[in-house]
Amino acid sequence: MNLPRAPKQRWARATLGLSLFFAVGAFVYLALDGSLFQGTVLAVLILGAGYWEYKKKLQEKRVARRYEAEAEEQRREDKR
């Protein structure tokens, strides 16, 4: 079954953008404080976690759509 990509992933993209915003803020704060290395590490960790969550949400959406398609197909077969 070849399902198209989800056209609207607003919540997933919003959380990814929020983690990007938070990572930049943490980096700038720590860089201005004189801890450039710690700011970089924290920003990378935050971005990694945000990206992981983004991919997880997309995967959950794909699985849900696949189950819905299978259930719809099963309903059609039951009607025959």
mmCIF file of the N, C-alpha and C atoms, coordinates in Angstrom:
data_MODEL
# 
_entry.id   MODEL 
# 
loop_
_atom_site.group_PDB 
_atom_site.id 
_atom_site.type_symbol 
_atom_site.label_atom_id 
_atom_site.label_alt_id 
_atom_site.label_comp_id 
_atom_site.label_asym_id 
_atom_site.label_entity_id 
_atom_site.label_seq_id 
_atom_site.pdbx_PDB_ins_code 
_atom_site.Cartn_x 
_atom_site.Cartn_y 
_atom_site.Cartn_z 
_atom_site.occupancy 
_atom_site.B_iso_or_equiv 
_atom_site.pdbx_formal_charge 
_atom_site.auth_seq_id 
_atom_site.auth_comp_id 
_atom_site.auth_asym_id 
_atom_site.auth_atom_id 
_atom_site.pdbx_PDB_model_num 
ATOM 1   N N  . MET A 1 1  ? 0.847   -1.167 0.000  1.00 0.00 ? 1  MET A N  1 
ATOM 2   C CA . MET A 1 1  ? 0.000   0.000  0.000  1.00 0.00 ? 1  MET A CA 1 
ATOM 3   C C  . MET A 1 1  ? 0.899   1.239  0.000  1.00 0.00 ? 1  MET A C  1 
ATOM 4   N N  . ASN A 1 2  ? 0.752   2.048  -0.992 1.00 0.00 ? 2  ASN A N  1 
ATOM 5   C CA . ASN A 1 2  ? 1.585   3.228  -1.133 1.00 0.00 ? 2  ASN A CA 1 
ATOM 6   C C  . ASN A 1 2  ? 0.785   4.451  -0.712 1.00 0.00 ? 2  ASN A C  1 
ATOM 7   N N  . LEU A 1 3  ? 0.983   4.871  0.531  1.00 0.00 ? 3  LEU A N  1 
ATOM 8   C CA . LEU A 1 3  ? 0.253   6.022  1.045  1.00 0.00 ? 3  LEU A CA 1 
ATOM 9   C C  . LEU A 1 3  ? 1.031   7.298  0.773  1.00 0.00 ? 3  LEU A C  1 
ATOM 10  N N  . PRO A 1 4  ? 0.352   8.350  0.349  1.00 0.00 ? 4  PRO A N  1 
ATOM 11  C CA . PRO A 1 4  ? 1.058   9.620  0.165  1.00 0.00 ? 4  PRO A CA 1 
ATOM 12  C C  . PRO A 1 4  ? 1.459   10.202 1.513  1.00 0.00 ? 4  PRO A C  1 
ATOM 13  N N  . ARG A 1 5  ? 2.421   11.090 1.476  1.00 0.00 ? 5  ARG A N  1 
ATOM 14  C CA . ARG A 1 5  ? 2.859   11.725 2.714  1.00 0.00 ? 5  ARG A CA 1 
ATOM 15  C C  . ARG A 1 5  ? 1.736   12.594 3.259  1.00 0.00 ? 5  ARG A C  1 
ATOM 16  N N  . ALA A 1 6  ? 1.717   12.730 4.562  1.00 0.00 ? 6  ALA A N  1 
ATOM 17  C CA . ALA A 1 6  ? 0.674   13.536 5.200  1.00 0.00 ? 6  ALA A CA 1 
ATOM 18  C C  . ALA A 1 6  ? 0.813   14.985 4.751  1.00 0.00 ? 6  ALA A C  1 
ATOM 19  N N  . PRO A 1 7  ? -0.233  15.576 4.201  1.00 0.00 ? 7  PRO A N  1 
ATOM 20  C CA . PRO A 1 7  ? -0.105  16.934 3.670  1.00 0.00 ? 7  PRO A CA 1 
ATOM 21  C C  . PRO A 1 7  ? 0.042   18.002 4.744  1.00 0.00 ? 7  PRO A C  1 
ATOM 22  N N  . LYS A 1 8  ? -0.570  17.794 5.887  1.00 0.00 ? 8  LYS A N  1 
ATOM 23  C CA . LYS A 1 8  ? -0.534  18.837 6.915  1.00 0.00 ? 8  LYS A CA 1 
ATOM 24  C C  . LYS A 1 8  ? -0.084  18.244 8.238  1.00 0.00 ? 8  LYS A C  1 
ATOM 25  N N  . GLN A 1 9  ? 1.098   18.594 8.628  1.00 0.00 ? 9  GLN A N  1 
ATOM 26  C CA . GLN A 1 9  ? 1.646   18.149 9.906  1.00 0.00 ? 9  GLN A CA 1 
ATOM 27  C C  . GLN A 1 9  ? 1.916   19.387 10.747 1.00 0.00 ? 9  GLN A C  1 
ATOM 28  N N  . ARG A 1 10 ? 0.906   20.176 10.953 1.00 0.00 ? 10 ARG A N  1 
ATOM 29  C CA . ARG A 1 10 ? 1.084   21.464 11.623 1.00 0.00 ? 10 ARG A CA 1 
ATOM 30  C C  . ARG A 1 10 ? 1.635   21.315 13.038 1.00 0.00 ? 10 ARG A C  1 
ATOM 31  N N  . TRP A 1 11 ? 1.070   20.397 13.801 1.00 0.00 ? 11 TRP A N  1 
ATOM 32  C CA . TRP A 1 11 ? 1.505   20.275 15.190 1.00 0.00 ? 11 TRP A CA 1 
ATOM 33  C C  . TRP A 1 11 ? 2.937   19.772 15.263 1.00 0.00 ? 11 TRP A C  1 
ATOM 34  N N  . ALA A 1 12 ? 3.291   18.809 14.429 1.00 0.00 ? 12 ALA A N  1 
ATOM 35  C CA . ALA A 1 12 ? 4.658   18.274 14.419 1.00 0.00 ? 12 ALA A CA 1 
ATOM 36  C C  . ALA A 1 12 ? 5.651   19.364 14.011 1.00 0.00 ? 12 ALA A C  1 
ATOM 37  N N  . ARG A 1 13 ? 5.307   20.129 12.994 1.00 0.00 ? 13 ARG A N  1 
ATOM 38  C CA . ARG A 1 13 ? 6.198   21.213 12.564 1.00 0.00 ? 13 ARG A CA 1 
ATOM 39  C C  . ARG A 1 13 ? 6.282   22.315 13.599 1.00 0.00 ? 13 ARG A C  1 
ATOM 40  N N  . ALA A 1 14 ? 5.176   22.580 14.275 1.00 0.00 ? 14 ALA A N  1 
ATOM 41  C CA . ALA A 1 14 ? 5.176   23.618 15.310 1.00 0.00 ? 14 ALA A CA 1 
ATOM 42  C C  . ALA A 1 14 ? 6.088   23.232 16.467 1.00 0.00 ? 14 ALA A C  1 
ATOM 43  N N  . THR A 1 15 ? 6.044   21.981 16.883 1.00 0.00 ? 15 THR A N  1 
ATOM 44  C CA . THR A 1 15 ? 6.913   21.554 17.981 1.00 0.00 ? 15 THR A CA 1 
ATOM 45  C C  . THR A 1 15 ? 8.372   21.534 17.546 1.00 0.00 ? 15 THR A C  1 
ATOM 46  N N  . LEU A 1 16 ? 8.634   21.192 16.286 1.00 0.00 ? 16 LEU A N  1 
ATOM 47  C CA . LEU A 1 16 ? 10.004  21.246 15.781 1.00 0.00 ? 16 LEU A CA 1 
ATOM 48  C C  . LEU A 1 16 ? 10.500  22.687 15.757 1.00 0.00 ? 16 LEU A C  1 
ATOM 49  N N  . GLY A 1 17 ? 9.664   23.591 15.335 1.00 0.00 ? 17 GLY A N  1 
ATOM 50  C CA . GLY A 1 17 ? 10.035  25.012 15.334 1.00 0.00 ? 17 GLY A CA 1 
ATOM 51  C C  . GLY A 1 17 ? 10.242  25.540 16.747 1.00 0.00 ? 17 GLY A C  1 
ATOM 52  N N  . LEU A 1 18 ? 9.422   25.092 17.668 1.00 0.00 ? 18 LEU A N  1 
ATOM 53  C CA . LEU A 1 18 ? 9.567   25.518 19.059 1.00 0.00 ? 18 LEU A CA 1 
ATOM 54  C C  . LEU A 1 18 ? 10.879  25.017 19.648 1.00 0.00 ? 18 LEU A C  1 
ATOM 55  N N  . SER A 1 19 ? 11.248  23.785 19.334 1.00 0.00 ? 19 SER A N  1 
ATOM 56  C CA . SER A 1 19 ? 12.522  23.269 19.842 1.00 0.00 ? 19 SER A CA 1 
ATOM 57  C C  . SER A 1 19 ? 13.695  24.002 19.196 1.00 0.00 ? 19 SER A C  1 
ATOM 58  N N  . LEU A 1 20 ? 13.560  24.376 17.929 1.00 0.00 ? 20 LEU A N  1 
ATOM 59  C CA . LEU A 1 20 ? 14.601  25.167 17.274 1.00 0.00 ? 20 LEU A CA 1 
ATOM 60  C C  . LEU A 1 20 ? 14.741  26.533 17.945 1.00 0.00 ? 20 LEU A C  1 
ATOM 61  N N  . PHE A 1 21 ? 13.622  27.163 18.224 1.00 0.00 ? 21 PHE A N  1 
ATOM 62  C CA . PHE A 1 21 ? 13.628  28.462 18.897 1.00 0.00 ? 21 PHE A CA 1 
ATOM 63  C C  . PHE A 1 21 ? 14.266  28.354 20.281 1.00 0.00 ? 21 PHE A C  1 
ATOM 64  N N  . PHE A 1 22 ? 13.909  27.321 21.023 1.00 0.00 ? 22 PHE A N  1 
ATOM 65  C CA . PHE A 1 22 ? 14.461  27.122 22.358 1.00 0.00 ? 22 PHE A CA 1 
ATOM 66  C C  . PHE A 1 22 ? 15.952  26.819 22.300 1.00 0.00 ? 22 PHE A C  1 
ATOM 67  N N  . ALA A 1 23 ? 16.385  26.032 21.305 1.00 0.00 ? 23 ALA A N  1 
ATOM 68  C CA . ALA A 1 23 ? 17.805  25.707 21.156 1.00 0.00 ? 23 ALA A CA 1 
ATOM 69  C C  . ALA A 1 23 ? 18.620  26.955 20.845 1.00 0.00 ? 23 ALA A C  1 
ATOM 70  N N  . VAL A 1 24 ? 18.111  27.791 19.969 1.00 0.00 ? 24 VAL A N  1 
ATOM 71  C CA . VAL A 1 24 ? 18.813  29.036 19.640 1.00 0.00 ? 24 VAL A CA 1 
ATOM 72  C C  . VAL A 1 24 ? 18.878  29.940 20.865 1.00 0.00 ? 24 VAL A C  1 
ATOM 73  N N  . GLY A 1 25 ? 17.787  30.031 21.599 1.00 0.00 ? 25 GLY A N  1 
ATOM 74  C CA . GLY A 1 25 ? 17.775  30.848 22.805 1.00 0.00 ? 25 GLY A CA 1 
ATOM 75  C C  . GLY A 1 25 ? 18.764  30.355 23.846 1.00 0.00 ? 25 GLY A C  1 
ATOM 76  N N  . ALA A 1 26 ? 18.815  29.043 24.045 1.00 0.00 ? 26 ALA A N  1 
ATOM 77  C CA . ALA A 1 26 ? 19.761  28.482 25.018 1.00 0.00 ? 26 ALA A CA 1 
ATOM 78  C C  . ALA A 1 26 ? 21.197  28.706 24.567 1.00 0.00 ? 26 ALA A C  1 
ATOM 79  N N  . PHE A 1 27 ? 21.444  28.544 23.273 1.00 0.00 ? 27 PHE A N  1 
ATOM 80  C CA . PHE A 1 27 ? 22.786  28.758 22.745 1.00 0.00 ? 27 PHE A CA 1 
ATOM 81  C C  . PHE A 1 27 ? 23.221  30.206 22.932 1.00 0.00 ? 27 PHE A C  1 
ATOM 82  N N  . VAL A 1 28 ? 22.357  31.129 22.566 1.00 0.00 ? 28 VAL A N  1 
ATOM 83  C CA . VAL A 1 28 ? 22.695  32.553 22.688 1.00 0.00 ? 28 VAL A CA 1 
ATOM 84  C C  . VAL A 1 28 ? 22.920  32.919 24.154 1.00 0.00 ? 28 VAL A C  1 
ATOM 85  N N  . TYR A 1 29 ? 22.059  32.453 25.028 1.00 0.00 ? 29 TYR A N  1 
ATOM 86  C CA . TYR A 1 29 ? 22.201  32.764 26.441 1.00 0.00 ? 29 TYR A CA 1 
ATOM 87  C C  . TYR A 1 29 ? 23.539  32.267 26.983 1.00 0.00 ? 29 TYR A C  1 
ATOM 88  N N  . LEU A 1 30 ? 23.868  31.013 26.704 1.00 0.00 ? 30 LEU A N  1 
ATOM 89  C CA . LEU A 1 30 ? 25.119  30.456 27.218 1.00 0.00 ? 30 LEU A CA 1 
ATOM 90  C C  . LEU A 1 30 ? 26.339  31.033 26.505 1.00 0.00 ? 30 LEU A C  1 
ATOM 91  N N  . ALA A 1 31 ? 26.207  31.366 25.235 1.00 0.00 ? 31 ALA A N  1 
ATOM 92  C CA . ALA A 1 31 ? 27.327  31.970 24.513 1.00 0.00 ? 31 ALA A CA 1 
ATOM 93  C C  . ALA A 1 31 ? 27.626  33.362 25.065 1.00 0.00 ? 31 ALA A C  1 
ATOM 94  N N  . LEU A 1 32 ? 26.598  34.117 25.363 1.00 0.00 ? 32 LEU A N  1 
ATOM 95  C CA . LEU A 1 32 ? 26.814  35.445 25.939 1.00 0.00 ? 32 LEU A CA 1 
ATOM 96  C C  . LEU A 1 32 ? 27.366  35.355 27.353 1.00 0.00 ? 32 LEU A C  1 
ATOM 97  N N  . ASP A 1 33 ? 27.092  34.252 28.015 1.00 0.00 ? 33 ASP A N  1 
ATOM 98  C CA . ASP A 1 33 ? 27.597  34.037 29.366 1.00 0.00 ? 33 ASP A CA 1 
ATOM 99  C C  . ASP A 1 33 ? 29.050  33.552 29.361 1.00 0.00 ? 33 ASP A C  1 
ATOM 100 N N  . GLY A 1 34 ? 29.573  33.235 28.179 1.00 0.00 ? 34 GLY A N  1 
ATOM 101 C CA . GLY A 1 34 ? 30.951  32.802 28.060 1.00 0.00 ? 34 GLY A CA 1 
ATOM 102 C C  . GLY A 1 34 ? 31.123  31.298 27.986 1.00 0.00 ? 34 GLY A C  1 
ATOM 103 N N  . SER A 1 35 ? 30.046  30.549 27.891 1.00 0.00 ? 35 SER A N  1 
ATOM 104 C CA . SER A 1 35 ? 30.113  29.085 27.834 1.00 0.00 ? 35 SER A CA 1 
ATOM 105 C C  . SER A 1 35 ? 29.699  28.621 26.445 1.00 0.00 ? 35 SER A C  1 
ATOM 106 N N  . LEU A 1 36 ? 30.534  28.911 25.469 1.00 0.00 ? 36 LEU A N  1 
ATOM 107 C CA . LEU A 1 36 ? 30.205  28.598 24.076 1.00 0.00 ? 36 LEU A CA 1 
ATOM 108 C C  . LEU A 1 36 ? 30.062  27.094 23.858 1.00 0.00 ? 36 LEU A C  1 
ATOM 109 N N  . PHE A 1 37 ? 30.978  26.306 24.407 1.00 0.00 ? 37 PHE A N  1 
ATOM 110 C CA . PHE A 1 37 ? 30.915  24.863 24.217 1.00 0.00 ? 37 PHE A CA 1 
ATOM 111 C C  . PHE A 1 37 ? 29.655  24.281 24.857 1.00 0.00 ? 37 PHE A C  1 
ATOM 112 N N  . GLN A 1 38 ? 29.352  24.691 26.066 1.00 0.00 ? 38 GLN A N  1 
ATOM 113 C CA . GLN A 1 38 ? 28.151  24.177 26.741 1.00 0.00 ? 38 GLN A CA 1 
ATOM 114 C C  . GLN A 1 38 ? 26.885  24.607 25.996 1.00 0.00 ? 38 GLN A C  1 
ATOM 115 N N  . GLY A 1 39 ? 26.892  25.824 25.478 1.00 0.00 ? 39 GLY A N  1 
ATOM 116 C CA . GLY A 1 39 ? 25.746  26.287 24.700 1.00 0.00 ? 39 GLY A CA 1 
ATOM 117 C C  . GLY A 1 39 ? 25.552  25.473 23.437 1.00 0.00 ? 39 GLY A C  1 
ATOM 118 N N  . THR A 1 40 ? 26.663  25.135 22.781 1.00 0.00 ? 40 THR A N  1 
ATOM 119 C CA . THR A 1 40 ? 26.582  24.325 21.566 1.00 0.00 ? 40 THR A CA 1 
ATOM 120 C C  . THR A 1 40 ? 26.061  22.930 21.877 1.00 0.00 ? 40 THR A C  1 
ATOM 121 N N  . VAL A 1 41 ? 26.576  22.326 22.934 1.00 0.00 ? 41 VAL A N  1 
ATOM 122 C CA . VAL A 1 41 ? 26.143  20.979 23.312 1.00 0.00 ? 41 VAL A CA 1 
ATOM 123 C C  . VAL A 1 41 ? 24.665  20.981 23.675 1.00 0.00 ? 41 VAL A C  1 
ATOM 124 N N  . LEU A 1 42 ? 24.238  21.948 24.451 1.00 0.00 ? 42 LEU A N  1 
ATOM 125 C CA . LEU A 1 42 ? 22.829  22.017 24.840 1.00 0.00 ? 42 LEU A CA 1 
ATOM 126 C C  . LEU A 1 42 ? 21.935  22.241 23.626 1.00 0.00 ? 42 LEU A C  1 
ATOM 127 N N  . ALA A 1 43 ? 22.352  23.105 22.720 1.00 0.00 ? 43 ALA A N  1 
ATOM 128 C CA . ALA A 1 43 ? 21.557  23.365 21.518 1.00 0.00 ? 43 ALA A CA 1 
ATOM 129 C C  . ALA A 1 43 ? 21.442  22.114 20.658 1.00 0.00 ? 43 ALA A C  1 
ATOM 130 N N  . VAL A 1 44 ? 22.540  21.374 20.519 1.00 0.00 ? 44 VAL A N  1 
ATOM 131 C CA . VAL A 1 44 ? 22.502  20.146 19.729 1.00 0.00 ? 44 VAL A CA 1 
ATOM 132 C C  . VAL A 1 44 ? 21.581  19.119 20.386 1.00 0.00 ? 44 VAL A C  1 
ATOM 133 N N  . LEU A 1 45 ? 21.644  18.995 21.694 1.00 0.00 ? 45 LEU A N  1 
ATOM 134 C CA . LEU A 1 45 ? 20.764  18.056 22.399 1.00 0.00 ? 45 LEU A CA 1 
ATOM 135 C C  . LEU A 1 45 ? 19.287  18.432 22.220 1.00 0.00 ? 45 LEU A C  1 
ATOM 136 N N  . ILE A 1 46 ? 18.996  19.709 22.349 1.00 0.00 ? 46 ILE A N  1 
ATOM 137 C CA . ILE A 1 46 ? 17.607  20.156 22.194 1.00 0.00 ? 46 ILE A CA 1 
ATOM 138 C C  . ILE A 1 46 ? 17.131  19.923 20.763 1.00 0.00 ? 46 ILE A C  1 
ATOM 139 N N  . LEU A 1 47 ? 17.986  20.246 19.784 1.00 0.00 ? 47 LEU A N  1 
ATOM 140 C CA . LEU A 1 47 ? 17.601  20.020 18.394 1.00 0.00 ? 47 LEU A CA 1 
ATOM 141 C C  . LEU A 1 47 ? 17.430  18.533 18.096 1.00 0.00 ? 47 LEU A C  1 
ATOM 142 N N  . GLY A 1 48 ? 18.302  17.717 18.639 1.00 0.00 ? 48 GLY A N  1 
ATOM 143 C CA . GLY A 1 48 ? 18.181  16.273 18.438 1.00 0.00 ? 48 GLY A CA 1 
ATOM 144 C C  . GLY A 1 48 ? 16.889  15.727 19.017 1.00 0.00 ? 48 GLY A C  1 
ATOM 145 N N  . ALA A 1 49 ? 16.553  16.168 20.209 1.00 0.00 ? 49 ALA A N  1 
ATOM 146 C CA . ALA A 1 49 ? 15.304  15.724 20.838 1.00 0.00 ? 49 ALA A CA 1 
ATOM 147 C C  . ALA A 1 49 ? 14.092  16.225 20.057 1.00 0.00 ? 49 ALA A C  1 
ATOM 148 N N  . GLY A 1 50 ? 14.146  17.452 19.579 1.00 0.00 ? 50 GLY A N  1 
ATOM 149 C CA . GLY A 1 50 ? 13.042  17.997 18.788 1.00 0.00 ? 50 GLY A CA 1 
ATOM 150 C C  . GLY A 1 50 ? 12.856  17.254 17.479 1.00 0.00 ? 50 GLY A C  1 
ATOM 151 N N  . TYR A 1 51 ? 13.962  16.941 16.821 1.00 0.00 ? 51 TYR A N  1 
ATOM 152 C CA . TYR A 1 51 ? 13.886  16.203 15.564 1.00 0.00 ? 51 TYR A CA 1 
ATOM 153 C C  . TYR A 1 51 ? 13.377  14.785 15.799 1.00 0.00 ? 51 TYR A C  1 
ATOM 154 N N  . TRP A 1 52 ? 13.835  14.140 16.873 1.00 0.00 ? 52 TRP A N  1 
ATOM 155 C CA . TRP A 1 52 ? 13.368  12.795 17.199 1.00 0.00 ? 52 TRP A CA 1 
ATOM 156 C C  . TRP A 1 52 ? 11.860  12.802 17.443 1.00 0.00 ? 52 TRP A C  1 
ATOM 157 N N  . GLU A 1 53 ? 11.385  13.786 18.180 1.00 0.00 ? 53 GLU A N  1 
ATOM 158 C CA . GLU A 1 53 ? 9.945   13.901 18.449 1.00 0.00 ? 53 GLU A CA 1 
ATOM 159 C C  . GLU A 1 53 ? 9.168   14.151 17.162 1.00 0.00 ? 53 GLU A C  1 
ATOM 160 N N  . TYR A 1 54 ? 9.721   14.978 16.288 1.00 0.00 ? 54 TYR A N  1 
ATOM 161 C CA . TYR A 1 54 ? 9.090   15.258 14.998 1.00 0.00 ? 54 TYR A CA 1 
ATOM 162 C C  . TYR A 1 54 ? 8.939   13.982 14.177 1.00 0.00 ? 54 TYR A C  1 
ATOM 163 N N  . LYS A 1 55 ? 10.012  13.207 14.075 1.00 0.00 ? 55 LYS A N  1 
ATOM 164 C CA . LYS A 1 55 ? 9.960   11.969 13.319 1.00 0.00 ? 55 LYS A CA 1 
ATOM 165 C C  . LYS A 1 55 ? 8.997   10.967 13.958 1.00 0.00 ? 55 LYS A C  1 
ATOM 166 N N  . LYS A 1 56 ? 8.959   10.946 15.282 1.00 0.00 ? 56 LYS A N  1 
ATOM 167 C CA . LYS A 1 56 ? 8.049   10.043 15.997 1.00 0.00 ? 56 LYS A CA 1 
ATOM 168 C C  . LYS A 1 56 ? 6.587   10.396 15.703 1.00 0.00 ? 56 LYS A C  1 
ATOM 169 N N  . LYS A 1 57 ? 6.282   11.680 15.700 1.00 0.00 ? 57 LYS A N  1 
ATOM 170 C CA . LYS A 1 57 ? 4.907   12.101 15.409 1.00 0.00 ? 57 LYS A CA 1 
ATOM 171 C C  . LYS A 1 57 ? 4.516   11.755 13.981 1.00 0.00 ? 57 LYS A C  1 
ATOM 172 N N  . LEU A 1 58 ? 5.445   11.936 13.038 1.00 0.00 ? 58 LEU A N  1 
ATOM 173 C CA . LEU A 1 58 ? 5.150   11.574 11.648 1.00 0.00 ? 58 LEU A CA 1 
ATOM 174 C C  . LEU A 1 58 ? 4.922   10.075 11.514 1.00 0.00 ? 58 LEU A C  1 
ATOM 175 N N  . GLN A 1 59 ? 5.731   9.276  12.194 1.00 0.00 ? 59 GLN A N  1 
ATOM 176 C CA . GLN A 1 59 ? 5.571   7.824  12.142 1.00 0.00 ? 59 GLN A CA 1 
ATOM 177 C C  . GLN A 1 59 ? 4.235   7.399  12.742 1.00 0.00 ? 59 GLN A C  1 
ATOM 178 N N  . GLU A 1 60 ? 3.850   8.013  13.857 1.00 0.00 ? 60 GLU A N  1 
ATOM 179 C CA . GLU A 1 60 ? 2.562   7.695  14.474 1.00 0.00 ? 60 GLU A CA 1 
ATOM 180 C C  . GLU A 1 60 ? 1.412   8.023  13.524 1.00 0.00 ? 60 GLU A C  1 
ATOM 181 N N  . LYS A 1 61 ? 1.529   9.134  12.822 1.00 0.00 ? 61 LYS A N  1 
ATOM 182 C CA . LYS A 1 61 ? 0.493   9.528  11.876 1.00 0.00 ? 61 LYS A CA 1 
ATOM 183 C C  . LYS A 1 61 ? 0.401   8.533  10.723 1.00 0.00 ? 61 LYS A C  1 
ATOM 184 N N  . ARG A 1 62 ? 1.562   8.085  10.220 1.00 0.00 ? 62 ARG A N  1 
ATOM 185 C CA . ARG A 1 62 ? 1.562   7.104  9.136  1.00 0.00 ? 62 ARG A CA 1 
ATOM 186 C C  . ARG A 1 62 ? 0.929   5.792  9.576  1.00 0.00 ? 62 ARG A C  1 
ATOM 187 N N  . VAL A 1 63 ? 1.264   5.341  10.775 1.00 0.00 ? 63 VAL A N  1 
ATOM 188 C CA . VAL A 1 63 ? 0.708   4.084  11.286 1.00 0.00 ? 63 VAL A CA 1 
ATOM 189 C C  . VAL A 1 63 ? -0.803  4.216  11.461 1.00 0.00 ? 63 VAL A C  1 
ATOM 190 N N  . ALA A 1 64 ? -1.248  5.330  11.986 1.00 0.00 ? 64 ALA A N  1 
ATOM 191 C CA . ALA A 1 64 ? -2.690  5.538  12.171 1.00 0.00 ? 64 ALA A CA 1 
ATOM 192 C C  . ALA A 1 64 ? -3.411  5.545  10.833 1.00 0.00 ? 64 ALA A C  1 
ATOM 193 N N  . ARG A 1 65 ? -2.829  6.195  9.838  1.00 0.00 ? 65 ARG A N  1 
ATOM 194 C CA . ARG A 1 65 ? -3.464  6.218  8.515  1.00 0.00 ? 65 ARG A CA 1 
ATOM 195 C C  . ARG A 1 65 ? -3.493  4.822  7.898  1.00 0.00 ? 65 ARG A C  1 
ATOM 196 N N  . ARG A 1 66 ? -2.430  4.040  8.114  1.00 0.00 ? 66 ARG A N  1 
ATOM 197 C CA . ARG A 1 66 ? -2.397  2.685  7.578  1.00 0.00 ? 66 ARG A CA 1 
ATOM 198 C C  . ARG A 1 66 ? -3.490  1.830  8.227  1.00 0.00 ? 66 ARG A C  1 
ATOM 199 N N  . TYR A 1 67 ? -3.642  1.943  9.554  1.00 0.00 ? 67 TYR A N  1 
ATOM 200 C CA . TYR A 1 67 ? -4.690  1.183  10.246 1.00 0.00 ? 67 TYR A CA 1 
ATOM 201 C C  . TYR A 1 67 ? -6.076  1.614  9.783  1.00 0.00 ? 67 TYR A C  1 
ATOM 202 N N  . GLU A 1 68 ? -6.259  2.904  9.562  1.00 0.00 ? 68 GLU A N  1 
ATOM 203 C CA . GLU A 1 68 ? -7.555  3.383  9.077  1.00 0.00 ? 68 GLU A CA 1 
ATOM 204 C C  . GLU A 1 68 ? -7.849  2.835  7.688  1.00 0.00 ? 68 GLU A C  1 
ATOM 205 N N  . ALA A 1 69 ? -6.841  2.811  6.834  1.00 0.00 ? 69 ALA A N  1 
ATOM 206 C CA . ALA A 1 69 ? -7.031  2.284  5.488  1.00 0.00 ? 69 ALA A CA 1 
ATOM 207 C C  . ALA A 1 69 ? -7.341  0.794  5.526  1.00 0.00 ? 69 ALA A C  1 
ATOM 208 N N  . GLU A 1 70 ? -6.652  0.065  6.383  1.00 0.00 ? 70 GLU A N  1 
ATOM 209 C CA . GLU A 1 70 ? -6.924  -1.368 6.499  1.00 0.00 ? 70 GLU A CA 1 
ATOM 210 C C  . GLU A 1 70 ? -8.318  -1.621 7.054  1.00 0.00 ? 70 GLU A C  1 
ATOM 211 N N  . ALA A 1 71 ? -8.746  -0.810 8.015  1.00 0.00 ? 71 ALA A N  1 
ATOM 212 C CA . ALA A 1 71 ? -10.092 -0.972 8.579  1.00 0.00 ? 71 ALA A CA 1 
ATOM 213 C C  . ALA A 1 71 ? -11.149 -0.656 7.528  1.00 0.00 ? 71 ALA A C  1 
ATOM 214 N N  . GLU A 1 72 ? -10.921 0.376  6.725  1.00 0.00 ? 72 GLU A N  1 
ATOM 215 C CA . GLU A 1 72 ? -11.867 0.723  5.667  1.00 0.00 ? 72 GLU A CA 1 
ATOM 216 C C  . GLU A 1 72 ? -11.938 -0.394 4.624  1.00 0.00 ? 72 GLU A C  1 
ATOM 217 N N  . GLU A 1 73 ? -10.793 -0.952 4.299  1.00 0.00 ? 73 GLU A N  1 
ATOM 218 C CA . GLU A 1 73 ? -10.758 -2.061 3.338  1.00 0.00 ? 73 GLU A CA 1 
ATOM 219 C C  . GLU A 1 73 ? -11.491 -3.272 3.896  1.00 0.00 ? 73 GLU A C  1 
ATOM 220 N N  . GLN A 1 74 ? -11.326 -3.530 5.179  1.00 0.00 ? 74 GLN A N  1 
ATOM 221 C CA . GLN A 1 74 ? -12.015 -4.656 5.823  1.00 0.00 ? 74 GLN A CA 1 
ATOM 222 C C  . GLN A 1 74 ? -13.531 -4.435 5.819  1.00 0.00 ? 74 GLN A C  1 
ATOM 223 N N  . ARG A 1 75 ? -13.963 -3.194 6.065  1.00 0.00 ? 75 ARG A N  1 
ATOM 224 C CA . ARG A 1 75 ? -15.395 -2.881 6.039  1.00 0.00 ? 75 ARG A CA 1 
ATOM 225 C C  . ARG A 1 75 ? -15.967 -3.110 4.648  1.00 0.00 ? 75 ARG A C  1 
ATOM 226 N N  . ARG A 1 76 ? -15.220 -2.726 3.627  1.00 0.00 ? 76 ARG A N  1 
ATOM 227 C CA . ARG A 1 76 ? -15.689 -2.920 2.259  1.00 0.00 ? 76 ARG A CA 1 
ATOM 228 C C  . ARG A 1 76 ? -15.810 -4.395 1.923  1.00 0.00 ? 76 ARG A C  1 
ATOM 229 N N  . GLU A 1 77 ? -14.850 -5.185 2.378  1.00 0.00 ? 77 GLU A N  1 
ATOM 230 C CA . GLU A 1 77 ? -14.896 -6.627 2.125  1.00 0.00 ? 77 GLU A CA 1 
ATOM 231 C C  . GLU A 1 77 ? -16.051 -7.279 2.889  1.00 0.00 ? 77 GLU A C  1 
ATOM 232 N N  . ASP A 1 78 ? -16.355 -6.797 4.085  1.00 0.00 ? 78 ASP A N  1 
ATOM 233 C CA . ASP A 1 78 ? -17.451 -7.354 4.877  1.00 0.00 ? 78 ASP A CA 1 
ATOM 234 C C  . ASP A 1 78 ? -18.814 -7.071 4.249  1.00 0.00 ? 78 ASP A C  1 
ATOM 235 N N  . LYS A 1 79 ? -18.923 -5.964 3.528  1.00 0.00 ? 79 LYS A N  1 
ATOM 236 C CA . LYS A 1 79 ? -20.189 -5.618 2.901  1.00 0.00 ? 79 LYS A CA 1 
ATOM 237 C C  . LYS A 1 79 ? -20.497 -6.498 1.694  1.00 0.00 ? 79 LYS A C  1 
ATOM 238 N N  . ARG A 1 80 ? -19.479 -7.103 1.124  1.00 0.00 ? 80 ARG A N  1 
ATOM 239 C CA . ARG A 1 80 ? -19.679 -7.953 -0.060 1.00 0.00 ? 80 ARG A CA 1 
ATOM 240 C C  . ARG A 1 80 ? -20.303 -9.233 0.270  1.00 0.00 ? 80 ARG A C  1 
# 
